[in-house]
């Protein structure tokens, strides 16, 4: 029996994974694709965006969301049972696409494809790592080695670990294909500099391509035939290298997320400008969700990476669906204590007609 190919799409928070997959689905060439989506936070934004595509070959029944935690930490509890149920269907998919959360290590997930009940039926066609070119160019997720070295020399108690940097490197190390997304947000010289930096961190055989707005031909993303489940043992993560055999558990306690429910958004541009100020004031890593714009039959998608905010109307509100503004906010744990979360929630509500929502609580 021919194995079903599976593509793992990974990448840091806000790199553009969901947009890439959405564009891929719209140009699937008749392939029936099943999606497994791993959210971070309590609001299923990514899955809702993708099920709103209206694509015949990828219906709501073909989209499975895993919202119980990071997929690399819940392989046995969530991922394997999901794959087992998917493979028990009468009509099997032509291809499986898995979108990891922006905080997931790809290595444990890919290694799970070696489980007996999965390995005989599915092969990892490739790991596609999506990178926010503009963020990397600005040093948002990269270290200044000289500055770190100087700090270490001045303070012997400084912890050498940098979870953001290590996670970023692990996602690069696991890749069969790297997509430098949002390439249009930097100039040609900067793009080449980022390409060189990323290229120095991955194997020579890994292909690096550029994309604008997550748009790439589907045949570039699918059909790599890498068989990555047989290769992943040689692409160990920092966690595996540092703690192999010590019984340590991987976690993401350094990150925090919460959902903000607010009122209607009368002016989308003013709302986006206000969110930008909130993000800057509290160093929020990622913000995403939906907004209710009065007088508009469609819902407004809100996606923010740093202070860069994108808004667009994606689909009409469904009959019987509650129109609401709900956003998930993701940041570092140390920067999102209870008081700060309360301030952020109140400030965002103040940008909307949120009085009714506040009164209801």
N, C-alpha and C positions, 0 to 999 in steps of 0.2 A: 504494500500500500504506500502510495506517495505521501510524504509528510507535508503537513500544512505549514507554509512559511509564516513566521511571526517577526514583526519589526518592533523593537523597543525604542521609543522616542524619549530621550532624557534631555536634561538641560536645567540650568539654574532658574530660580524664580524669575518669571517675566521674560524669558528668552524668546518666547513666541511659539512654543510647542503646539498649543491648541490651534493657533492660526495656521501653522504649517499643516496640521492634520486636516483641518477644515478645507483648505485648498486642495489637499491631496484627495479627499473624498469627492470633491466636486469634479475631479478629473481622474476618476478611478478606472475609466475605460471599461465599465461593465463588471469589474470585479466585485464580488460580494465580500465586504469587509466587516469583521467583528471588532469592536473597540472595547478595550478594558482601560478604564480611567481611574487613576489614583489621585484623589484630591487631598490637599492639606487645608484643614479648616472645616467648618461645619456647613458651608454653603456650596452645593454642587454646581458651581459656575461652569467649569469646563465641559462637563457632561451635558449641561443644559444648552450651552452654545452649540455643541456638536449635534445634539438631537434636533436642534432647530434648523438644521441645514435643509431639510426637505429632500434628501437624496434617496432615490428609490432603492439603491443597492446597500444602503446603511440606514435601517429603520431604528425606532426606539428599542425594539426587541434585540437589536444587534449591539446595543451599548450597555455595558455593565460598569457601574461605578463602585469602587472600593473606598469607602469613606471612614473605615475603622482605624486608620493609621497609615503610617508610611509603608508602602508595599514591600520594601526590603526588610521590614521588621515583622511582617505578618504573612510571610510566604506560605507557611504551613496552614495557618488559620483561614486565610482569605484567597490567596492566589491559586493554590493547587485545587481547592474545591471548585473555584470558578472555572478553571480550565477543564476540570473533569466534566462539569455540567455542559460546558460549551461543546466538548467533543462527543457528548451523548446525544446531541441534536440530530434529528432526521436529515436536515439539510445543513451540511457543514459549510463554513465560510471558505472562500478562496484564499483569504489572507487574514491574519490577526494583527492588529496594531495595538500596542500597549503604551499609553502615555503615563509615565511616572510623575509623581509630584516633583516640584522643584527642589525637594530636600532628600530625594531618595538616592541611595547608592545603587548603581546598576548591577554591580557584581553579584550580590546575593540573588537578585531576581533572575539574571541570566543563568546562574548556576542551577536554579530550580528547574530549568528545562531538562536537566539530567535525571529528574525523578522518573522512575520506571513508567508510571502511568502517563507521563507526558512525552518522554523522549522517543517512544516508539511511534508517536503520532504527529509531533510538531518539531520543527527545527527553527532556530533563530536565524532568520534571513540576514539580520544585521542590527547593530545598535547605532542609532542616529542621534548624535549629540548636537543640540541646538544652542548656539551662543549668541548673546546680545553683544554685537560688535561695538556699539557705542558705549555700553557700560564697561566693557573690558578696556576700551581705549582710554576711558576716564579713570581707570584704576579702581573701579567700584568693587571688584571681586578679585583683586590681585594685590600682593604685598610689595612694598618697597624693601628689598632685601637689605640694603645698606642701612635704612632707618631701623629695621628690626634688629640688625646686628648691633647697632649703637645702643639701642634700648636694652638689649640683653647684657651688654658690657656694663651698663650703668646700674642694672637691677638684676641680681642673681636669682631673685625669686620669680622673675617673669616667666609665665607659662609659655612654652614654645609652641603649643598647639594653636592652630587657627582653623576652626571648623569650616568657615566659609571657603577659605583658600583650598583646604584639603578636599572638600566636597567637589569643588570646581575641577580640581586636578583629577579626581577619581572618575568624574563623568567624561573627561577627555581621554583618560587612559582606557576606558572600556569601549571607546568608539570604534566602529568600522567606517563611519562617514561622519564628518563634522560639517555643520552648516553655520557659516558666519552670517547670521540673520541681521536685518536692519542695517545692511551695508550702505544703504543710501543716506544714513545719518552721519557718515564720516567722509572725509575727503580721500582721494586715491592713496596719498602717502600714508595716512593713518591706517587705512584698510590693509595695506601691505605690511605695516608694522605689526598689526594685530595678527595677521596671517603668519608672520614669522614667529611671533611669540607662541601662538597655539601650536604651530608646526614643530617647535622645539620640544614640546611636551608630549607628543604622540609618535607612534611608530611611522616610519617612512611609507609604509604601505597604506596608511590611512589617507583617504582622499578628503581634501578640504574644498568646499564649494561655497559660493556666496549667494545670498538671497535678499530680496527686498520685500518686506511685508509677508514673509513666509511663503512666497510663491516660487515653486520649483516644479519641473516636470515630474509626474508621479514615477516614471521609469527611472529617475535618478535616485529616488528614495526606496523603491521596492525592487526586488530582484537582485540583491547583492550576493545572495547565495554564500554567505560567510560561514554558516555553521558555528556561530559564536559560542554556543554551549560547550563546544570542544576546545575552545581557545581561552575561555575566561579564566581558567586556573592560572594562566600566565599574566593576567592583568589585575593583579591584586590591588585592593584599595589600601589607603593609609591605615585604616582600622585593622585590616587583616595583617598587614605587615608589622604593625606595632604590637598587636595583641594576639597574634595567632597562637592558638593552643592555650590561652590563659583564661578562656571562658568568659570574656567580657561581652556584654550586650551592647549593641549599637543603639543609640537613641538620639533624639533631636530636641533635648530639653533646652538647648540654647535658643530655640525659636518659639514664638508665641503667636496665636491667631485668635481673632474673635469676630463676631458678626455684628454689624450695625444695621438696625432697621430704622428707616427714616420716612419722611413724607414725600409728597410729590415734588418734582424738579421742574419749576416753571421756566427756568433759563439754563439750558444745558451748558452753555459756554461759561456763564458765571459760576455754575456748580463746579465745572472742571477747574476753573481758576482757583476757587476756594479749596478744593481738594489738594491742589498743588501746594498751597500754603500750609495746609495741615500736614502733608507728607514731609515738607521741608522742616517744619517745626518739631517733628517727632521722629525723624529719620526712619520712616516706614519703608520697608523693602518692597512691598507688593500690596496692591489694592485692586480688587476686581469684584464685579457684581452686575446688578441690573438696576435701572431706575424707571420710575413711572413719570412720564411727561404728560401733563393734562392736555387733552385735545389731540393727542397723537394715538393712532390705533396700534402702534408698534412699541415694543419695549426698547429701552436704551441700554446698550451694553457699555459698561465702564471698565476699562483696563488701564492700570497705571503701573509703571516700573520706575521707581524713583519719582522724579517730578515730571516725567514724560507721561502724559495722559492721552488715551485714545477713547473716543466715544463714537458709537454708530448704532443705528437701528437695525436689528437683525431679523425679527419676525413679529407678526401681529400677536397680541395677547390672545390666548385661546379662550373659547367660550367657557365661562365658569371659572376661569383662572383668576386668582386674586391679584389685582394690580398692586405692586408694592415696590419700594426702593430698599434693596438689601445688598450690602457690601461686606466682603470679608477682608479684614486687615491683617497683614502678616509683617512681623518685625522680630527683632532680637529680644529674647526673653528679658534681659536686663533693662531694656528700654521700654518695656510694656508692663509696668506694674499696674495694680488695680486702679490707682489714682489717675495714671496716664491714660489707661484705656477709657476711663470715665470721661476724661477731658476730650479725648478724640471723638468719642461717641456723641457727646453733647455738641461739639463744634460742627461735626458733619450734619447733625440734625438741624442745627441753626442755619445751614445753607439751604435747607428745604422747608417745605411747609410741614414741619415735624411735630407741631404742637399736639396733634391728636395722638400720635404714636407715643410721645412722652407721657401724655396724660393717661393713656391706657396702661402704662407700666407703673 
